[in-house]
Amino acid sequence: QVRLVESGGGLVQPGGSLRLSCAASGITLRFFDMGWYRQAPGKQRELVARITSGGNTDYADSVKGRFTISRDNAKNTVSLQMNNLKPEDTAVYYCNANLASIAYWGQGTRVTVSS
């Protein structure tokens, strides 16, 4: 059974930090391109950050300089370090794994940035 499980979400004040993790089972993540997506209330799901199987990264303009995506292939996990959080970052964050035509999604973890 393939599972992606996100964790680390919660309530944080503006300017604070959170670290999201995505733990995989049933697949070996080192072969997959990985991404973090988010969906805010009333908005479409958007790509936040991605990291390829080769370790190349890319970020949405809105999070550049604040978020960092990384992978630990030995632990079969992918993380998203989020610093200087803003209310606009409030959303459900999803982990995604892609390999050719194969795609898997986690269930999401909620991040709320509010004072």
C-alpha positions in Angstrom: 0.0 0.0 0.0 1.3 3.4 -1.0 0.9 6.2 1.6 2.2 9.7 1.9 1.5 11.2 5.4 2.1 14.9 6.1 2.7 16.2 9.6 3.9 19.3 11.3 1.0 21.7 10.6 -0.6 23.8 13.2 -1.4 27.3 14.4 1.5 29.8 14.4 1.8 33.6 14.7 2.9 35.8 11.9 6.7 35.7 11.7 6.9 32.3 13.2 8.2 29.0 11.7 6.9 25.5 11.0 8.5 22.4 9.6 6.3 20.1 7.6 7.3 16.5 6.9 6.1 13.9 4.4 6.7 10.3 5.3 6.3 7.7 2.6 5.6 4.0 2.7 5.2 1.6 -0.2 7.4 3.6 -2.5 11.0 4.6 -2.6 11.1 8.4 -2.8 14.6 8.7 -4.2 13.1 7.9 -7.6 10.4 10.5 -7.5 10.1 14.2 -8.1 8.5 15.6 -5.0 6.4 18.7 -4.4 4.5 20.6 -1.7 1.2 22.1 -2.7 -1.2 24.2 -0.7 -4.9 25.1 -1.0 -6.3 28.1 0.8 -10.1 28.5 1.5 -11.8 29.5 -1.7 -8.7 29.1 -3.9 -7.3 26.5 -6.2 -4.4 24.2 -5.2 -1.1 25.7 -6.0 2.5 24.5 -6.2 4.6 25.9 -3.3 7.9 24.1 -3.8 9.4 21.1 -5.7 12.5 19.1 -5.6 13.5 16.6 -8.3 14.9 13.2 -7.8 18.3 14.8 -8.6 17.9 17.4 -5.9 17.0 20.5 -8.0 14.6 22.9 -6.3 12.1 25.5 -7.4 9.7 27.7 -5.4 6.6 29.8 -5.9 7.5 33.5 -6.0 5.4 34.1 -2.9 7.6 31.9 -0.7 11.1 32.4 -2.2 13.6 33.2 0.5 11.2 32.0 3.3 10.6 28.3 2.5 13.1 25.5 1.9 12.2 22.1 0.5 14.6 19.2 1.2 14.6 15.4 1.0 16.2 12.7 3.0 16.2 9.6 0.8 17.7 7.4 3.5 14.6 8.2 5.7 12.2 8.2 2.8 10.9 11.7 3.7 10.5 15.1 2.3 10.3 18.3 4.4 9.3 21.9 4.0 10.9 24.4 6.3 8.7 27.5 6.5 10.1 30.7 8.1 8.7 34.2 8.5 5.2 32.9 8.0 2.5 35.2 6.9 -1.3 35.1 7.1 -1.4 34.5 3.4 0.4 31.2 4.0 -2.7 29.8 5.7 -3.8 26.7 3.8 -3.9 23.0 3.8 -0.5 21.7 2.6 -0.2 18.5 0.6 2.7 16.3 -0.3 3.0 15.0 -3.8 5.2 12.3 -5.4 5.5 12.0 -9.2 7.3 9.4 -11.4 6.3 9.5 -15.1 2.6 8.9 -15.2 2.5 7.8 -11.5 1.3 10.3 -8.9 0.5 10.1 -5.2 -0.9 12.5 -2.8 -1.0 12.8 1.0 -4.1 13.7 3.0 -2.8 17.2 3.8 -1.9 19.1 7.0 -3.4 22.4 8.0 -1.3 25.5 8.6 -3.0 28.5 10.1 -1.0 31.8 10.5 -2.8 34.2 12.7 -2.3 36.6 15.5 
